[in-house]
Amino acid sequence: MVSPQLLSAALSLRRGEGPRVGGERIALLEALDELGSIRAAAARVGLSYKAAWDAVQTLNNLFETPLVIARAGGRQGGAAQLAPAGHAVVAAFHRVELELAAAMDRLERGVAGVPADDIGRLFWSLGMQTSARNALRGTVTHITDGAVNAEVSLAVADGVEIVAIVTRESVSALRLAVGQPAIALIKSSFVVLAKGDGLVTSARNHIGGVVSRRLDGPVSSEITLDIADGKTLTATITHESAEAMGLTEGERVTALIKAPHVILAVE
C-alpha cells in the first residue's frame, strides 16, 4: 500500500520565462516585510546575515524589477522593505501553493498502487545551480557571428549591457536569439575594479557602479556595486587592493570583465 506521505511537492514559482522562487526565499521575503531588517529576517529563517543579503541581491538581479528595497549596514544590520513586485510574488506563491496541495491530493489518489521506485520518475524539475557569484538576467540584444565563436550582447539593466564570447555551437544549443532571455554568470574573481576616467583596457565590458557594500576578510575583500535598476555586481579582490584604492560605500568605480569570462545560461 502506498503511504499517505509518499507524495510531496516543493513549489518553485516562475512567471513565463522568469526566474524560479522557492519556499525558502518566500519565507525570507515575508520575514523582511514583517521585520524591516535583513539581520532579523535572516535569524528568523535560519540564515546568516551574509546569506540573506546575498539572497536579496540574487532576487533583485534575476527579476525585471527589484523585489526588495534594501541597504546594507546600520544598527539593524541592513534595512529592507518589500517593493510592490515583492508583494506580488509572495501573494502569487501562496495562491499557487493552495492549488498545488489540492492537485497533489488528487494525484496521490490517482497513482495509488504504482511501485514506489517508479513514482519518482513521474516527477522532475529543471533548475540551475552555479558557483558563479554573479547571475544577472537580461535580454539578448545583438549576436555577432564569427567563424568559430560568436559575440552575444545581453541587456541586464537600463543602459547596462554585458558582452559574452561563446562558441557558435553554444549559441545554437542554447537557442540564443535577439529578444530572448538569458542569464550572464560571472565569477566574482573575474571582475576587476578600477577608478578614474578615460580607462583604456582590453576588457570588453566596462560597467560603472557605486560601491554599496564592502566585506573584508583576512586576505580578500568582497566589493558589491550597484550598477542600475536595483541590479548588483560583486567582485572579490585582495584586501590590500581594496585598501590601496580606498574603496568605501558611495565610491564610484568601474568593473572590468573580459567577454570570454562571461558564461551564458538559459532556463
Buried (B, 14 or more C-beta within 10 A) or exposed (E): EBEEEBBEEEBBBEEEEBBBBEEEBBBBBBBBBEBBBBBBBBBBBEBEBEEBBBBBBBBBBBBBEBBBBBEBEEEEBBBBEBBEBBEBBBEBBEEBBEEBEEEEEEBBEEEEEEEEEEBEEEEEEEEEEEEBBBBBBBBBEEBEEEEEBBBBBBBBBEEBBBBBBBEBEBBEEBEBEEEBBBBBBBBBEBBBBEEEEEEEEEBBBEBEBBBBBBBEEEEBBBBBBBBBBBBBBBBBBEBEBBEEBEBEEEBEBBBBBBBEBBBBBBB
